[in-house]
Amino acid sequence: MIAEVALPIPVRKLFSYRIPKELENKISAGQRVLIPFGNRKEKGYVVSINETTGQSYLKDISGVVDDIPIITTELLKLAEIISNNYVCSLGETLDSIFSVNINKTDTILPPEQMTFIPKHNKPGIFLLTNLPRKERMEMYINLLSESLKNGECILLVPEIFFITDFIKRLSDVFGNVVNIFHSGITPKQRYINWIDTLNNKMKITLGTRMALFMPFGKLKTIIIEDETDQSYKNQQKPMYNTIDAAMERSKLTGSVVILGSRIPSLESYYYYKTKKYRMIKNKYGSKDSFEKPEFNVKIIDLKETKTVFSNELKTEIEQRLAKNEISVIFLNRKGYVNVLFCPTCGTTRKCPECGISLVYHEKESLLKCRYCSFTEKFSEACPTCGSKNLRFLSSGIEKIEDEIKRVFPHLRVMRIDSSTLKTEKDIHQSVEEIASDRIDLLIGTQSLLQLEPKINSADKLDNPADIFRKITLLSILDVDTLLHLPDFRSAERAFQLVYKLSDILNKSDNPADKKSTILIQTRNSDHYIFNTLKKLDWKKFYNSELVHRKELGYPPFNRLINIVVHGRNKNNVLNEAQKMSGFLQETFKDRITILGPVEPYHIKLRSEYRQQILLKIDPGRTEEVGAKLGAYKPEHNARITFDVNPYELV
């Protein structure tokens, strides 16, 4: 008997090993085995077992790691799909799926009780949108209750800090049939939870993206909360998109996928428009209705203002202070790069081919496109208005905090960012301080989003809504730092972020309450996003954004593959990037769009030089292109990483 074994190494092939007689009845597909590999022993995954092989000499399997399979038949099939779609070896994919670093399993049911049961339900993808997180959670409870009548469920959240609040609510409703799975618990506990799932002791798993692969035999529903969050993209091999992987699992199991969010991603909206996705009916009536929150949105032009605090913002803050209300100032601190910006006319230089902001390279005095090879010589004067008052899109939150205290010395200010919210205790203390009337103004990064679920679930608060009633002003201090990042999704993400942040504002139904205000400051008030952002009309914005995407060949109309060539020797990397480019030109001719090779913004990362090539391909050609890329062999002592459907290219 011959076992085909996948090893967790970057080699896209299976290795054949002979099963010794003493192990013939103890090994089957889905088990981990110990095998000799070179001069060492390695753990591998048995993918299949055959009677014979064409090879004359084979090494024996040394032993078993698991007494019986820990990877189900369905997960083996899913791993093969992910491996093909994301240009990664099957062994690396299986290692990612079984993310439990335990050498020996025990107390697992016999194999016949873990049989993969396919197609027990009609698969489908549904959107749940236009609801704040708390209300989405209640919808999830109803959906899970229905699904548990004849199956099992997975609920994914983007970050570990959401787990505490969600598990409390799920456990209150469903009891001890709920387990958790994420990197924040120990490998031993993850192993126990995996085995409990295999043993049919659990009906619901709550976790981050790794929980998608829990070995349920009758998977009925997969819920992905906040589907727009970038955490759902795995940044290590296999670099899978959790939503795409969930859809593949849905096809294998017949399960339903529910994508929840404040507003959907642009691609989800497109698939809804083209009838690929459906909408779940919610409290706002028709399943096709798109509720827009009632806020007073102001766009403030900073072109004539030298400070980041406009007069309008100062007035709004003082008005809140007089009413004992709370103001919130948001500052983007994520993904800064050297994008030159003209505060006089509010423009950045953009690539004429790709439509994204050019990045300034000081040593060469050049502006370069991050996607293609377009370059432009740097000029001290803005080519649009002639101003020489150019600056970079960057400001530190500590500097802004100091400026706030200078401008508003009488305000009680709290800073909310990753340095102040390191633990659950920090978050709860912040919520309690806000509730106790000790804060006038919050300044923060995206860490502000961590407050909303904690406020809604706070046991010590008599009425959590009272906190939201106090927060009546949200200011996006400099939206240009979001809009001008060299990424084709920058405008979409800016729109989504405004919606997410709005969930901490007062949304009282009391007619006597004044509408909360969202004040957005910009030096580029002519940007197309503001026509729709003023009314928070994301549907209209998405429709116009889809026109831009189609013109430039971006998703959802094409699929992207980002190829990064990296290694310690700069010349080797350059030579390999040129070789790869030639291979792509020769193999695909004009059937795909090839941009690059170019230098990424981080030319050197973790002691390795890098070159980048971006492919735009028809979605129907993904598997074909992936197969050709997977067969490519680098020659210049450099390594190659393929990122299919990348979330960001900054």
N, C-alpha and C positions, 0 to 999 in steps of 0.2 A: 504493500500500500504506500502511496506517495502523497505527501502533503504539500500543497502550494502555500507558501508562507510570505506574508508582506512584512517587511522590516521598516521601522520608523526612521528611514534615511532618505535623502533626496535622490533616490534612484527609482525610476518609474518602471519597475519590473517585479515579478514574483520569483521567489527562489524555491526550488524543489528539494525536498528532504525525504529520506526514507523513514517510514514509521517502523521502529523495531517491533518484533512480535509481542513483546511484553506490554507494548502500549497500543496495540492495534484496536482494542476495544475501549480505549480510554481517551481517544482524540477524535474531535469532530470540528467542523467549521465554526468559527466564533471563539475558539479557545486561544489562549496565549500559551506559547511553548518556548522552551529554551533550546537554542540551536547553536552549533559551532559556526562561527563566521570569521574567516581569517584565523587569527591566533587568539581570538577571544570568544566568549559566549554572549549571545544577544537574545533578547526577548522579541518574539515575533507573533503575528496573528495568523492563524490558520484560516485561509480563505476558502479552500476547497480540498477535497480528497479524491484522488484518482487511483485506478488499479495499476497503471503502468505509466512510464515516461520514456521518451526517446533517448534519454541520457544513459550511458553505460555505467557510470559510477556516481553514486550519491552518498553524501554523509547522512548519518542517522540523527534524528531528533534526540536531544540529550534528556529531555524530561518535560513535564507539563508544569505550567505556572498555575493554571486553574484546573480544578477537577472536571468541570463541565463548562460549556460556553458562557461567556459573559457579554458577548456581542450577539444580538439577535440576528436572524436572517434578514429582517427588514433593515436594520442598521448597517449590515454589510452592503446591501444594495445601495443605501443612501450614501455610504462612504465612497463607493465606486463612482456614483454620479458627481459628488463634490470633487473627488480627485480629478475627474475628467474636465469638469467645468472650470476649475480653478488652477489647472496646470500644476498639480502637486502629486507626490507619490501616494499610493493607497495606504502604505504603512504610516506615513506622517498624518494622513487624514484619520485613520483609526486611532492613532495615539491622541489626537485632538478630541475625538468623540469620547473615548474612554479616558477622561482626564482625571484618573484616579491613580496615584502613584503607590499602589499596593501590590506586593509580590505574590500573595497567596489569598485566594478566596475560600470561603467556607459556607456551609449551610445554604446551598442553592437548590431550588426545586429541580426534579428530573427534567431532561431536555424536552420530553413530550408535553410538559405543562407550560413551556415557554414558546410554543409554536407561534410563528408570525401569522396573524389573521388578516388577510388583505381585504380591501374594498368593503368594509362593513358599513360604509356610509358614502353618500355622494360628496366628493370634495368640492370646495368652493372657497372664494376669498371675499371677505366682507370688510367694509370700513365702518368704524364707529368713531364719529367725529362730532365737533361742535359742542362738546361737553367738557367742563372742567374735570380735573383728575378725580376728585371725590365722587362725582356723579358717574364717571366712567367705571369706577370701581364697583358701584352698585349694579351697573349694567353687567359687569363681568360676573358678579355673584349670581345673577339670574341666569346668565348663559351657562355658567358652570353647573348650576343646579340641574338644568335640563340635560346637559351632556352626561352627567354622572349616572343617569338612569340606565344607560347601557354602554358606558365607556369610561375612558380616563382622559385627563386634561393636563396641559402644560400652560403656565402663565409666566411670560418673560417680562422682566423689567430691565431698563437700560443700565442702572447703577445699583451697587449693593446697598446704598443708603435708603433705597425705597423698600427693601426687604422687610425691615422691622414693622413698618406700618401695614404692609400688605399681609404679612403672615398672621398678624394679630387678628385682622378682620376675617381672613380665610379660616383660621382655627376656630374663631367664635362661631362661624356658621357651619363648618364641615367637620370639626373635631380633629381626631388624630389620624385622618387619612391623607393629611397634607405633609409633605416634606420639602426641604429647601436644598438647593444645589448651586453653589457659586464658589469662587476662589477664596472667599473670606472665611470659609469653614475649613477645618483640617482635612488632609487627605484621608485620614481614617474615617472621619464622619461622612465625607463624600462617598467613600466605599460602602459604608453601612447603608446610606440612603440609596445607592445604586442597587445593592442587593435586596433591600426591602421592596424596591420597585420591581425587580425581577421576580420576587416571591409573591407578587400581587397583593402586598400589604398596603400599598399606597395608591391613591386614586388621583391625586393632584400633586404636581411638582411646581414650586415657585422658585424662580432663579434668574440669573443673568443668561447671556446667550449660550453658555455651555449646557444649560438645562434643556435645550432643545433636543438633545440626543438621549434623554432618559429612556430606558428600555421598556416602555409600555407595550403590552401586547394588543390592547384594544383602544388605541389612541383615537379619541373622538374630536377633541378641540385643541387648537394651539392659539393662544392669545398673546399678541405682542403689544405691550403697552408703550406708548410714545414712539411709534414706529419711525419718526423722523430723527431720532437720536443717533449720533454717529458711533456710539458705543456698540451698536449692532454689527459693525464691521470688524471682523477679526483681523488684527494687524500682524499676526504671525501665521506661518504656514499651518494649514491651508487658509489663505486669506479670503474666507468665504463671507458672503453677505447673509446674515441670519434670516432675513426675510425671504431671500431666494431659496435658501436651504429649507426653510419651513414649507415653502410651496412644493419643493421636491418631495419632502416627507408626506405632505398632504396627498400627493398623487399616489404614493406607495400605499398609504394606509386608508385612504378615503376620508381623511379627517378634514375638518373645517378650519381655516385660518382667519382670525379676526385681527385686524390692524387698528389699534386704538391710538388716537392722538387729538390734540387740541384742534389742529387743522392737519389734513393729510399731507404727505409729501407730494411734490408736483407730479412725480411719476405715478403714484397711486391714484391721484386725481385723473391723470390721463387714462389710466387703465379703467377707471370707473366710466369715463366718458365713452370709451370704446367698448364698453359692456363686458370687459374681462373681469372686473370686480363689481360687487354689489354693495349697496348701502344698507346698514341696519337702521330701521326706523327708530327714532328716539322721541323724547317728550315734545319736540318742537313741531310735531305733526308729520307731514309727508316725508317719506324716506329720502326724497330728493331735496328737501329743504336744507338751506345752509344759513344757520343763524349767525348773525353778526353781533358781537357784544356792543352794548351801548356805552360808549365813552366819548368824551370830548377830545378829539385828536388835533393837536396844533403842530404845524411844521414851522420851525424857527430858522430863518436864514442867518448864518453867522458871518457872511462875507464882509460885512462892515464892522464886525466885532473883534477886538483884539484878544479878549479873554474867552475862556470856554463857558463862562457863566453869562448868558444873555440877560438883558434887563427883564425879559418876560419870565425867565426861570426864577430870577431873584424875587420877583413879585409873587409868583405862584407859591414859592416856598414860604414867604412871609405871611401870605394869606392862610396857609395851612397851620402855621405856628399860632396865629391868632385864634384859630378854632380848635386848638389842641388836636390837630390831625397830623398824620405822618407822611413825609415825602420820601420817595425812593429815587436814587440816582444810579443808573446802570452805566458801567464802563466796560467796554470790551477789552480784554487783555489776552485773547487767544489768537495765536497764529500771526503775530506781527512779522512783517517782512519789510524790506526796503522799497516801499512803494512811494514814489515822489508825488506830492499832491500840491495843487495850486489853490491856496485859500482865497485868492482874489476872484477867480472865476469858478472855482469848485470842481475842477476837472483833473483827471489823471490821464497819462498817456496810455493808450490801449493798443494791443496788437490788431492790425487791420484784418488779419486772417482768423484769429481765434476769439477776439472780442474781450480779452481779459487784460487786466492792468499789467504793464511792463514793470520789471524789477530792476532797480538800479544796482550796478556792479561798480563800486568805487574805484578799484584798482585799474580797471580797463576804461573807466569813464563811459560806460555803455548802458543803455536800457535794453533788457532782453526779455523775450517771451518765455514763460516757463513751460509752454506746451510745444512750440515749434522752434525753428531756428531764426526767427525774425529778430533783428537787432537794430538799434537806432543810436546814433551818437548823442551823448548827453549834452543838453544845452542849458545854460543857467537861466535862460528866459523861457517862460511858458509859451509854447507854440500857438496857444489859443488866444491869449490876451496880452502877451509880452511881459507880464509881471516877472520880476526876479525874486519874489518872495515865496520861494518853494520850500516845502517842509516834508518831513516824513510822517507817515500815519502811525504815530506812537505816543502814548502817554501812560505813565505808571499810576496805579491806583493810590499809592502812598503820596505821590506828588499832588494828585487831585484832592486827596483827603486833607492835606495841609492847606491847600488853597481854599477849600470849603471853610475850614476853621478860621482862616484869615478873613474871608468875606462875611461869614456868619459866626462870629465869635461866641454868640449867645446860644447857639444850637447845641443840643446833645446829640452827638454823631456816633453811629455804630458802623464799623466796616465789616462787610461780609465777603470773604473770599476764601481760597483754599488754605491760607495761612491761619485764619481765625476759626474755620470750621473743620477741624481735623478729626473730631470724634462725634459720636452720637450725643455725648454729654454737652459738647460745645453747641450743637444745634438746639438742644432743648433749653440750655441756658439763654441762648439768644432769643428764642421764642418767649420765654418767661419774662425777659427784660423788656421786650417790646410790649407784652401784655400788661406790664406793671406801670405803664406811663412814664418810663424813664428815658425814652428815645423820641427825638423829634425828626431825625433824618437817617435813613439807611443809605449807605453807598456800597455798591458791590458789583462783583462780576457775575458770571452765570451761576455761581454758588447761591445766589438769591433764590434760585429755583428749588433748593433743598428746603426752604422754609415752608413752602405751601403745604406739602403733605404732613409735615410735623405740626403745623398749626391746626390742620383739620383733625388730627388724631390725638391731640394733646389731652390727656386725662385730667390734668389739673385745672384746665380752663373751664369755667362754667359754660361759656358759649364761645367756641372758637371763632364764630362769624364776627364777634365784636372786634377782634383784631383787624380783620379785613375791612370792617367799616371805618376804622381809623386811617387806613392807608388810602389816600385819595389822589395822590400825584405820583406818576411814574415819568421820569425823565431819562431819555436815551441821550447821554451827554454828547456823544459824537458818533452818529450813525455811519459816518463816512469810513470809519475803521472797519466796519462790517461790509459795506458796499463795494469797497475798492480792493479787497483782497484778490490776489491773482488766482481766482477759482471761479469756474463758470456757474457754480451754485451759490455764489455770495449773496445775490439779491434774494433768492428763495430763502436762504437761511436767515437773513435779516428779518424778513417778513414773519417767518415762523417764530423767531425769538421774541418779537414784539408780542405776538399772541400768547406765548407761554408766560412771559413776564406779566401780562395783563391779569393772570389768574390770582395775583396777590392783591389786586385792587378791589375796592368796594364795588360790589355789583348789586346793591340793594334794590329791591323791587318797590321800596317805599317812594311814592311820588314826591314826598317832601324832601327826600335826600337829593342833593345836587349830584349830577354826573361826575364821576371821577375823570381826571384829565391825564392824557398821555402827551407829553411834550417831547418832540423829537428835534434835535438840533443838527444842522447840516450846513456845509458851505457849498453844497451842490444841489440846490433846491430844484434844478431842472431835471434831475434824474427821474426816469420814467416810473420808478417805484412809488413816488409820492402821490401820483394821481389816484392810486387805489389805496395807499396806506392811510390817507386822510380819512377814508370811510371804513378802514379795516376790511375792505372788500377783497379777500384773498382769492375768491373764485375769478373775479375779473383780472386780478394780477396774474394768476396762473395761466389764464387764456392768452394774455399778451406775452408772457414768458415762454409759452410753448411755441409761439411764432418765432421768437429769437432762437430757441433751441433748434428748431427745425432748419432754420437758415444756416446755422453754424455746424449742424451735424452732431449735436450732443444728445445724451439720453433725454427722453426715452426713445428717440428715433434711431439712434445708433448705440452700440455698446462700446465702452472704452476698455482697453487693456494697457496698463502702465507697466512698462518693462524697465527695470532698474538693473544696470550692470555695475557691479561693485567689487572692489578688491583693494589690497594694500599697495599695489604698484600702479601709479597713475598711468603710465604708458600702456601697461597691460589692459587696463580698463578702457582707455581710449581705443586701442586696437580691437578689443572684443566688441565694443559698441559699434564700431564701423563694420566689423564682420557681421554682426547681427543685423544691422541695417541692410547690408547687401543681401543677406539671406532672405529678409522679408521682401525686398524689392524683387528678387528673382523668383521667390515662391508664389507670391500673391499678385505680382504685376500691379494692375490698377484696380484690383477687386477690393482693396481696403485702403484707407488713408493712413499714411505713415508720417508722423511728425517727430523730427529729431534724427540723430541723437543731439541732445542739448545738456548743458550743465544744470542740475537741479539747484534750488536755492542753497541747500546744504550740500555743497560740493564734496565735503568730507564729513563723514558721520561715523562715530565709533571707530576711528582710525582707518576707515576705508574711503577711498575715492569713489565717486559715483557719476554715472551718466544715465540719462533718461530718454526713453523712446515711448511715444504715445501712439496707440493704434485706435482708429475709429472703424468699427466693423458693423455690418448688418447683424442684428440680434440672431438671425437664423443661421449665421455662420460661426457662432461662438464655439461649438463643439469641433468643427473642422479646423478652425484656426488654433484652438487649444491643443488639438492632437499634433499639429505640425510644430507648435512651440515646444511641446513636451518632448518631442524627438530631437530637438536641437541640442548639440553638444558643444559647449564652450571650449576654446583651445588655448586661450592666453592666460591661464592661471587666474581667471576671474570667475565670479559667481553671478548668477542671474536670478532675479526675483520677478515673478509675474503677479501683478495685482489686477485681477479681473473685476470690472465694475467698481473702481476705487471711489471712496467717499470724498476724498479730497486729494489735491495735488500740490498743496502749498509746501 
